[in-house]
Amino acid sequence: MINWLFVPGNRPDRFFKAAASGADAVIWDLEDAVAPGAKDAARTTVATHLAMPEARAVPVVVRLNATTTAAGLSDLLMLQAAGHPPEAVILPKTENRWQVQQVRMMLAPGVKVVALIESATGLADSRAILAGRVDAVFFGAGDYSSDIGAECSWAPLQSARSRLVEAAAEAGVPAIDSPFFDVQDNAALADECRAARAFGFSGKAAIHPRQVATIMDCFRPTESEIDWAQRALAENEKGAGVVDGKLIDEAIARRARRILGWQTSGWLGPA
């Protein structure tokens, strides 16, 4: 399970609070959360705090500006010079595999690259993008809905989410769902989390610390699911078997292993 929390890259006071939120990783955002006139200061802040162990109680992910912009290139140069690089970067506006290769060439080998798909062009080319040494894919619902002229809600974006999860499965990488933008509506957040999990997403990002626990609860398997998975794998070891009146074969066993592996740590651990 992946449960990440965004914080603005120019708000170092929030870096520490976010690290204590229970999120698996904290995203220090240099893109949308930072006004154009504050990006240079945010870049300096991120560079300084990457070298501070106390600011990195959990893994750090840096969302760059688009690498087709001067700000994005400056972000890459800053990270290239950093003596303590982040565990991962998020590459916004990913629309082709060449953008991924550019980032790979400029950053340290151990830094993971997460492709943020948030346009019709990016979605159309998602299979080729994810085949280009991407470690995970992130769905950007806000920008994607604006790009296609759709409402930013679950139903209009179901098809896009499904296509992206299929591309991620083909590439063998996790898919992370977009944040839920209403920080006051926890019930609706929970509904969207459950839907995202049912679609095959491995986790969801948060934009406020109060969302973290809800995301965790919704993506965490229930006790009954864990019990079923354990019994299914026990039967599978004998060959094809039956649990609760239903056939257990290798395809079902794969689902059981995924349920039992939800808490596996280390995706953003030391390279």
VEXDREN-263352 format. One record per residue (C-alpha): residue in three letters; x, y, z. Coordinates in steps of 0.05 Angstrom, whole numbers, plus 5000, padded with zeros to 4 digits. Layout:
BEGIN
PT / ALA / X / Y / Z $
...
***
This chain:
BEGIN
PT / MET / 5000 / 5000 / 5000 $
PT / ILE / 5024 / 5070 / 4983 $
PT / ASN / 4999 / 5129 / 5024 $
PT / TRP / 5035 / 5195 / 5008 $
PT / LEU / 5023 / 5265 / 5034 $
PT / PHE / 5036 / 5329 / 4994 $
PT / VAL / 5067 / 5390 / 5027 $
PT / PRO / 5089 / 5455 / 4994 $
PT / GLY / 5163 / 5457 / 4981 $
PT / ASN / 5168 / 5527 / 5010 $
PT / ARG / 5137 / 5508 / 5077 $
PT / PRO / 5192 / 5471 / 5116 $
PT / ASP / 5151 / 5476 / 5180 $
PT / ARG / 5102 / 5427 / 5148 $
PT / PHE / 5157 / 5378 / 5128 $
PT / PHE / 5164 / 5355 / 5200 $
PT / LYS / 5089 / 5353 / 5214 $
PT / ALA / 5077 / 5313 / 5151 $
PT / ALA / 5131 / 5263 / 5171 $
PT / ALA / 5093 / 5250 / 5235 $
PT / SER / 5025 / 5242 / 5201 $
PT / GLY / 5030 / 5167 / 5190 $
PT / ALA / 5040 / 5174 / 5114 $
PT / ASP / 5089 / 5125 / 5081 $
PT / ALA / 5125 / 5182 / 5048 $
PT / VAL / 5121 / 5258 / 5043 $
PT / ILE / 5119 / 5294 / 4976 $
PT / TRP / 5157 / 5360 / 4978 $
PT / ASP / 5121 / 5396 / 4922 $
PT / LEU / 5158 / 5445 / 4877 $
PT / GLU / 5103 / 5449 / 4826 $
PT / ASP / 5029 / 5468 / 4837 $
PT / ALA / 5035 / 5483 / 4912 $
PT / VAL / 5087 / 5537 / 4900 $
PT / ALA / 5072 / 5604 / 4867 $
PT / PRO / 5117 / 5622 / 4807 $
PT / GLY / 5152 / 5678 / 4845 $
PT / ALA / 5169 / 5631 / 4903 $
PT / LYS / 5199 / 5573 / 4864 $
PT / ASP / 5272 / 5594 / 4873 $
PT / ALA / 5263 / 5599 / 4948 $
PT / ALA / 5227 / 5533 / 4950 $
PT / ARG / 5283 / 5500 / 4911 $
PT / THR / 5334 / 5526 / 4961 $
PT / THR / 5291 / 5502 / 5019 $
PT / VAL / 5285 / 5432 / 4991 $
PT / ALA / 5359 / 5428 / 4977 $
PT / THR / 5375 / 5449 / 5049 $
PT / HIS / 5326 / 5401 / 5081 $
PT / LEU / 5348 / 5341 / 5039 $
PT / ALA / 5413 / 5344 / 5077 $
PT / MET / 5377 / 5344 / 5145 $
PT / PRO / 5364 / 5274 / 5173 $
PT / GLU / 5313 / 5301 / 5222 $
PT / ALA / 5270 / 5324 / 5163 $
PT / ARG / 5271 / 5255 / 5132 $
PT / ALA / 5239 / 5212 / 5185 $
PT / VAL / 5200 / 5180 / 5128 $
PT / PRO / 5221 / 5174 / 5055 $
PT / VAL / 5219 / 5239 / 5015 $
PT / VAL / 5191 / 5247 / 4945 $
PT / VAL / 5202 / 5312 / 4907 $
PT / ARG / 5150 / 5333 / 4855 $
PT / LEU / 5188 / 5371 / 4802 $
PT / ASN / 5161 / 5424 / 4756 $
PT / ALA / 5151 / 5400 / 4685 $
PT / THR / 5219 / 5387 / 4654 $
PT / THR / 5196 / 5423 / 4591 $
PT / THR / 5200 / 5488 / 4633 $
PT / ALA / 5259 / 5528 / 4659 $
PT / ALA / 5234 / 5515 / 4730 $
PT / GLY / 5235 / 5440 / 4718 $
PT / LEU / 5306 / 5441 / 4691 $
PT / SER / 5328 / 5482 / 4751 $
PT / ASP / 5295 / 5430 / 4797 $
PT / LEU / 5335 / 5375 / 4763 $
PT / LEU / 5400 / 5413 / 4768 $
PT / MET / 5387 / 5425 / 4842 $
PT / LEU / 5374 / 5351 / 4855 $
PT / GLN / 5434 / 5331 / 4812 $
PT / ALA / 5479 / 5373 / 4857 $
PT / ALA / 5446 / 5350 / 4922 $
PT / GLY / 5491 / 5307 / 4965 $
PT / HIS / 5430 / 5273 / 4994 $
PT / PRO / 5380 / 5260 / 4938 $
PT / PRO / 5307 / 5242 / 4953 $
PT / GLU / 5282 / 5171 / 4950 $
PT / ALA / 5239 / 5188 / 4890 $
PT / VAL / 5216 / 5243 / 4843 $
PT / ILE / 5148 / 5255 / 4812 $
PT / LEU / 5152 / 5276 / 4739 $
PT / PRO / 5091 / 5319 / 4723 $
PT / LYS / 5060 / 5326 / 4655 $
PT / THR / 5093 / 5261 / 4633 $
PT / GLU / 5074 / 5251 / 4560 $
PT / ASN / 5130 / 5210 / 4530 $
PT / ARG / 5186 / 5163 / 4550 $
PT / TRP / 5240 / 5214 / 4531 $
PT / GLN / 5221 / 5257 / 4591 $
PT / VAL / 5233 / 5197 / 4636 $
PT / GLN / 5300 / 5182 / 4603 $
PT / GLN / 5321 / 5255 / 4613 $
PT / VAL / 5307 / 5250 / 4688 $
PT / ARG / 5342 / 5183 / 4693 $
PT / MET / 5404 / 5212 / 4660 $
PT / MET / 5408 / 5272 / 4707 $
PT / LEU / 5393 / 5239 / 4775 $
PT / ALA / 5430 / 5189 / 4818 $
PT / PRO / 5417 / 5117 / 4798 $
PT / GLY / 5380 / 5099 / 4862 $
PT / VAL / 5327 / 5154 / 4856 $
PT / LYS / 5260 / 5124 / 4835 $
PT / VAL / 5219 / 5159 / 4781 $
PT / VAL / 5143 / 5165 / 4786 $
PT / ALA / 5108 / 5186 / 4722 $
PT / LEU / 5049 / 5233 / 4734 $
PT / ILE / 4998 / 5221 / 4679 $
PT / GLU / 4952 / 5281 / 4675 $
PT / SER / 4935 / 5293 / 4602 $
PT / ALA / 4901 / 5257 / 4545 $
PT / THR / 4968 / 5253 / 4509 $
PT / GLY / 5002 / 5222 / 4570 $
PT / LEU / 4946 / 5171 / 4579 $
PT / ALA / 4948 / 5152 / 4505 $
PT / ASP / 5023 / 5139 / 4509 $
PT / SER / 5022 / 5109 / 4580 $
PT / ARG / 5043 / 5039 / 4560 $
PT / ALA / 5105 / 5065 / 4525 $
PT / ILE / 5120 / 5112 / 4582 $
PT / LEU / 5115 / 5058 / 4635 $
PT / ALA / 5159 / 5012 / 4594 $
PT / GLY / 5215 / 5064 / 4599 $
PT / ARG / 5242 / 5047 / 4669 $
PT / VAL / 5187 / 5080 / 4709 $
PT / ASP / 5180 / 5056 / 4781 $
PT / ALA / 5108 / 5077 / 4791 $
PT / VAL / 5052 / 5116 / 4758 $
PT / PHE / 5009 / 5170 / 4789 $
PT / PHE / 4942 / 5193 / 4763 $
PT / GLY / 4932 / 5269 / 4762 $
PT / ALA / 4856 / 5276 / 4762 $
PT / GLY / 4854 / 5352 / 4767 $
PT / ASP / 4896 / 5367 / 4706 $
PT / TYR / 4870 / 5308 / 4667 $
PT / SER / 4797 / 5329 / 4676 $
PT / SER / 4815 / 5400 / 4654 $
PT / ASP / 4852 / 5374 / 4594 $
PT / ILE / 4792 / 5334 / 4568 $
PT / GLY / 4739 / 5383 / 4592 $
PT / ALA / 4707 / 5335 / 4642 $
PT / GLU / 4683 / 5344 / 4713 $
PT / CYS / 4735 / 5324 / 4764 $
PT / SER / 4695 / 5270 / 4798 $
PT / TRP / 4697 / 5194 / 4798 $
PT / ALA / 4647 / 5175 / 4744 $
PT / PRO / 4674 / 5217 / 4686 $
PT / LEU / 4745 / 5193 / 4699 $
PT / GLN / 4731 / 5119 / 4709 $
PT / SER / 4755 / 5100 / 4640 $
PT / ALA / 4820 / 5138 / 4648 $
PT / ARG / 4834 / 5105 / 4715 $
PT / SER / 4820 / 5036 / 4687 $
PT / ARG / 4866 / 5046 / 4628 $
PT / LEU / 4922 / 5072 / 4673 $
PT / VAL / 4916 / 5013 / 4721 $
PT / GLU / 4919 / 4965 / 4662 $
PT / ALA / 4982 / 4999 / 4636 $
PT / ALA / 5013 / 4995 / 4705 $
PT / ALA / 4997 / 4922 / 4712 $
PT / GLU / 5027 / 4908 / 4644 $
PT / ALA / 5091 / 4944 / 4665 $
PT / GLY / 5092 / 4912 / 4734 $
PT / VAL / 5092 / 4977 / 4772 $
PT / PRO / 5044 / 5005 / 4825 $
PT / ALA / 4991 / 5056 / 4807 $
PT / ILE / 4976 / 5112 / 4856 $
PT / ASP / 4909 / 5148 / 4853 $
PT / SER / 4900 / 5223 / 4852 $
PT / PRO / 4887 / 5262 / 4916 $
PT / PHE / 4815 / 5276 / 4937 $
PT / PHE / 4809 / 5351 / 4937 $
PT / ASP / 4754 / 5364 / 4988 $
PT / VAL / 4792 / 5360 / 5054 $
PT / GLN / 4727 / 5368 / 5094 $
PT / ASP / 4688 / 5309 / 5066 $
PT / ASN / 4719 / 5248 / 5097 $
PT / ALA / 4660 / 5203 / 5079 $
PT / ALA / 4668 / 5219 / 5005 $
PT / LEU / 4743 / 5209 / 5011 $
PT / ALA / 4731 / 5140 / 5039 $
PT / ASP / 4683 / 5123 / 4983 $
PT / GLU / 4735 / 5144 / 4931 $
PT / CYS / 4790 / 5105 / 4966 $
PT / ARG / 4748 / 5041 / 4966 $
PT / ALA / 4732 / 5051 / 4892 $
PT / ALA / 4806 / 5063 / 4876 $
PT / ARG / 4826 / 5000 / 4913 $
PT / ALA / 4772 / 4960 / 4876 $
PT / PHE / 4799 / 4987 / 4810 $
PT / GLY / 4869 / 4960 / 4826 $
PT / PHE / 4905 / 5022 / 4852 $
PT / SER / 4960 / 5008 / 4903 $
PT / GLY / 4948 / 5071 / 4942 $
PT / LYS / 4927 / 5144 / 4942 $
PT / ALA / 4959 / 5211 / 4956 $
PT / ALA / 4934 / 5260 / 5009 $
PT / ILE / 4935 / 5336 / 5009 $
PT / HIS / 4920 / 5343 / 5084 $
PT / PRO / 4944 / 5304 / 5144 $
PT / ARG / 4872 / 5289 / 5165 $
PT / GLN / 4864 / 5247 / 5102 $
PT / VAL / 4921 / 5200 / 5117 $
PT / ALA / 4885 / 5155 / 5167 $
PT / THR / 4824 / 5148 / 5123 $
PT / ILE / 4867 / 5127 / 5063 $
PT / MET / 4904 / 5077 / 5107 $
PT / ASP / 4839 / 5048 / 5134 $
PT / CYS / 4807 / 5040 / 5066 $
PT / PHE / 4867 / 5007 / 5032 $
PT / ARG / 4883 / 4962 / 5091 $
PT / PRO / 4852 / 4892 / 5082 $
PT / THR / 4798 / 4874 / 5131 $
PT / GLU / 4807 / 4816 / 5180 $
PT / SER / 4759 / 4774 / 5139 $
PT / GLU / 4800 / 4788 / 5076 $
PT / ILE / 4864 / 4768 / 5111 $
PT / ASP / 4832 / 4705 / 5138 $
PT / TRP / 4806 / 4686 / 5069 $
PT / ALA / 4874 / 4699 / 5037 $
PT / GLN / 4910 / 4655 / 5087 $
PT / ARG / 4861 / 4598 / 5076 $
PT / ALA / 4864 / 4607 / 5001 $
PT / LEU / 4940 / 4602 / 5000 $
PT / ALA / 4938 / 4541 / 5046 $
PT / GLU / 4892 / 4507 / 4996 $
PT / ASN / 4933 / 4530 / 4937 $
PT / GLU / 4995 / 4495 / 4965 $
PT / LYS / 4957 / 4429 / 4957 $
PT / GLY / 4939 / 4446 / 4886 $
PT / ALA / 4870 / 4469 / 4864 $
PT / GLY / 4823 / 4472 / 4924 $
PT / VAL / 4759 / 4503 / 4950 $
PT / VAL / 4749 / 4558 / 5001 $
PT / ASP / 4679 / 4582 / 5021 $
PT / GLY / 4651 / 4541 / 4964 $
PT / LYS / 4694 / 4574 / 4910 $
PT / LEU / 4750 / 4545 / 4870 $
PT / ILE / 4820 / 4567 / 4888 $
PT / ASP / 4870 / 4564 / 4831 $
PT / GLU / 4935 / 4602 / 4817 $
PT / ALA / 4898 / 4664 / 4792 $
PT / ILE / 4859 / 4669 / 4857 $
PT / ALA / 4923 / 4654 / 4897 $
PT / ARG / 4956 / 4714 / 4865 $
PT / ARG / 4900 / 4758 / 4892 $
PT / ALA / 4909 / 4727 / 4961 $
PT / ARG / 4984 / 4742 / 4960 $
PT / ARG / 4969 / 4814 / 4942 $
PT / ILE / 4923 / 4820 / 5001 $
PT / LEU / 4974 / 4791 / 5049 $
PT / GLY / 5029 / 4834 / 5020 $
PT / TRP / 4993 / 4901 / 5030 $
PT / GLN / 5039 / 4922 / 5087 $
PT / THR / 5104 / 4903 / 5052 $
PT / SER / 5152 / 4960 / 5065 $
PT / GLY / 5214 / 4981 / 5027 $
PT / TRP / 5185 / 5007 / 4961 $
PT / LEU / 5218 / 5073 / 4979 $
PT / GLY / 5271 / 5043 / 5024 $
PT / PRO / 5346 / 5050 / 5014 $
PT / ALA / 5368 / 5037 / 4943 $
***
